Amino acid sequence: MVDEVRVAVIGASGYTGGELLRILATHSKVEVAYATSRPHAGKKVWEVQPHLRGLLDVVLEDVDVEKIAERAECAFLATPHTVSMTIAPDLIERGLRVIDLSADFRLKSVKVYERCYKVKHSCPRLLEEAVYGLPELHRREIAGARLVANPGCYPTGAILAIAPLLSYGLIEPNTIYVDAKSGTSGAGATPTSFTHHPECGSNVRPYNVFAHRHVPEIEQELSALCGKEVSVAFSPHLVPIVRGILTSVYANAEPGVSEQDIYRAYLDLYEVEPFVRILEPGELPNLSAVVGSNFCDIGFVYDREKRVVAAFSAIDNLTKGASGQAVQNMNIMYGLGETEGLLFPGLWP
Ligand SMILES: NC(=O)c1ccc[n+]([C@@H]2O[C@H](COP(=O)([O-])OP(=O)(O)OC[C@H]3O[C@@H](n4cnc5c(N)ncnc54)[C@H](OP(=O)(O)O)[C@@H]3O)[C@@H](O)[C@H]2O)c1
């Protein structure tokens, strides 16, 4: 256990960078020793992230690996994929521990990564070492990791909802249909026509159906969990909210499964988890109860006659789906209390 962790946030001007700093600014065991933005270098961080005014005075700087290594022991990479894989190796070489929020180190297979992201991986040697940072499944490995690949936002919601059903053998693994609805902050701070308010503010639309980049990540983790190939049909939607992902999962139950079997599986896997809240059978989660928090709320409905399970998870994509989970991972890596700096409720209503 350490008294204080000196951290660097690379990508402090972005949405996940801003969310990291929102959490780290009041974390009693953290000093933010370095924060980067290339175009905003020289400004106080709150000039770019207005919610931090009066809470954090750090000055934004360019990315300088030597300086980061002098001042920090842990680096969060809140940077786009392809950028993280150019920075992470240099930091690790200089003795830092790295938590990467991008997709660069999440997939174990370089082939799958290159097919999915349509770029060459510049550092495949770190793929094997990287630990997938979902504490509910990999807490022990995270504790000893030099490089944590923080999960994607959709995979966090989907894997947490599906894992108990699969690991207790309650559903047929090849009948999993996932429909997820995300707010616009999931696309990051750079405006695009897809997230432009007039085009999405009163709109709901599916996109990348069955072809989203998060599918291999979901399948990798679920397959590892149940020891056989799992395939998932995944259909994401953009909805006119800023934060939050509501994930709906449908699957065929194995013969003989009861509602209590399903409820017990969720409780067994998550009873001790500080950030997963299991609702009573038939009770359904609300996004507003988790937005702004690191919680994942899960509920389910079971039709025994039709043998269909519907499971629902709600997370904040920027918190449990990104930066809150990254801080949870840091707490585990440094032997701090896992909930340190993270036990704040959602913004209901
Ligand atoms: N948004 C979400 O809900 C979410 C959820 C889970 C995971 N993620 C992942 O987290 C990462 C960050 O996402 P975001 O939504 O925060 O993106 P964002 O708002 O677009 O921010 C990206 C950040 O990366 C920095 N950056 C870009 N290119 C860089 C480079 N070549 N060198 C150094 N810094 C660079 C930018 O800083 P400058 O000021 O220097 O340009 C900016 O601060 C992405 O990989 C994303 O896939 C996002």
The ligand as a Tripos MOL2 file, in Angstrom:
@<TRIPOS>MOLECULE
LIG
   48    52     1     0     0
SMALL
NO_CHARGES

@<TRIPOS>ATOM
      1 N1        -15.8850    8.5650  -24.6410 N.am      1 LIG1
      2 C1        -16.1660    7.4030  -24.0600 C.2       1 LIG1
      3 O1        -17.2860    7.1710  -23.5660 O.2       1 LIG1
      4 C2        -15.1140    6.3300  -23.9710 C.ar      1 LIG1
      5 C3        -15.4070    5.1900  -23.2150 C.ar      1 LIG1
      6 C4        -14.4380    4.1830  -23.1160 C.ar      1 LIG1
      7 C5        -13.2290    4.3250  -23.7750 C.ar      1 LIG1
      8 N2        -12.9980    5.4460  -24.5160 N.ar      1 LIG1
      9 C6        -11.6870    5.5380  -25.1850 C.3       1 LIG1
     10 O2        -10.9010    6.4650  -24.4520 O.3       1 LIG1
     11 C7        -10.0310    7.1730  -25.3470 C.3       1 LIG1
     12 C8        -10.2920    8.6540  -25.2000 C.3       1 LIG1
     13 O3        -11.6270    8.9040  -25.5650 O.3       1 LIG1
     14 P1        -12.3260   10.3270  -25.3930 P.3       1 LIG1
     15 O4        -13.7680   10.1160  -25.6270 O.co2     1 LIG1
     16 O5        -11.8650   10.9750  -24.1410 O.co2     1 LIG1
     17 O6        -11.6790   11.1010  -26.6620 O.3       1 LIG1
     18 P2        -11.5600   12.6640  -26.9020 P.3       1 LIG1
     19 O7        -12.5780   13.3990  -26.1270 O.co2     1 LIG1
     20 O8        -11.5220   12.8300  -28.3780 O.co2     1 LIG1
     21 O9        -10.1150   13.0140  -26.3150 O.3       1 LIG1
     22 C9         -8.9470   12.5140  -26.8930 C.3       1 LIG1
     23 C10        -7.7410   13.0570  -26.1540 C.3       1 LIG1
     24 O10        -6.5740   12.4730  -26.7220 O.3       1 LIG1
     25 C11        -5.5970   13.4790  -26.9450 C.3       1 LIG1
     26 N3         -4.8230   13.1310  -28.1370 N.ar      1 LIG1
     27 C12        -5.2850   12.8990  -29.3960 C.ar      1 LIG1
     28 N4         -4.2530   12.5800  -30.2330 N.ar      1 LIG1
     29 C13        -3.1310   12.6290  -29.4790 C.ar      1 LIG1
     30 C14        -1.7580   12.4130  -29.7580 C.ar      1 LIG1
     31 N5         -1.3350   12.0540  -30.9840 N.pl3     1 LIG1
     32 N6         -0.8590   12.5570  -28.7440 N.ar      1 LIG1
     33 C15        -1.2700   12.9050  -27.4980 C.ar      1 LIG1
     34 N7         -2.5740   13.1150  -27.1640 N.ar      1 LIG1
     35 C16        -3.4820   12.9840  -28.1440 C.ar      1 LIG1
     36 C17        -6.3770   14.7720  -27.1190 C.3       1 LIG1
     37 O11        -5.5630   15.7950  -26.5900 O.3       1 LIG1
     38 P3         -5.0050   17.0810  -27.3280 P.3       1 LIG1
     39 O12        -5.6160   18.2250  -26.5840 O.co2     1 LIG1
     40 O13        -3.5280   16.9510  -27.1340 O.co2     1 LIG1
     41 O14        -5.4350   17.0130  -28.7760 O.co2     1 LIG1
     42 C18        -7.5950   14.5520  -26.2270 C.3       1 LIG1
     43 O15        -7.3380   15.0260  -24.9240 O.3       1 LIG1
     44 C19       -10.3320    6.6410  -26.7530 C.3       1 LIG1
     45 O16        -9.4040    5.6520  -27.0880 O.3       1 LIG1
     46 C20       -11.7350    6.0640  -26.6160 C.3       1 LIG1
     47 O17       -12.0060    5.0260  -27.5250 O.3       1 LIG1
     48 C21       -13.8980    6.4520  -24.6310 C.ar      1 LIG1
@<TRIPOS>BOND
     1     1     2 1
     2     2     3 2
     3     2     4 1
     4     4     5 ar
     5     4    48 ar
     6     5     6 ar
     7     6     7 ar
     8     7     8 ar
     9     8     9 1
    10     8    48 ar
    11     9    10 1
    12     9    46 1
    13    10    11 1
    14    11    12 1
    15    11    44 1
    16    12    13 1
    17    13    14 1
    18    14    15 2
    19    14    16 1
    20    14    17 1
    21    17    18 1
    22    18    19 2
    23    18    20 1
    24    18    21 1
    25    21    22 1
    26    22    23 1
    27    23    24 1
    28    23    42 1
    29    24    25 1
    30    25    26 1
    31    25    36 1
    32    26    27 ar
    33    26    35 ar
    34    27    28 ar
    35    28    29 ar
    36    29    30 ar
    37    29    35 ar
    38    30    31 1
    39    30    32 ar
    40    32    33 ar
    41    33    34 ar
    42    34    35 ar
    43    36    37 1
    44    36    42 1
    45    37    38 1
    46    38    39 2
    47    38    40 1
    48    38    41 1
    49    42    43 1
    50    44    45 1
    51    44    46 1
    52    46    47 1
@<TRIPOS>SUBSTRUCTURE
     1 LIG1         1 GROUP 0 **** ****
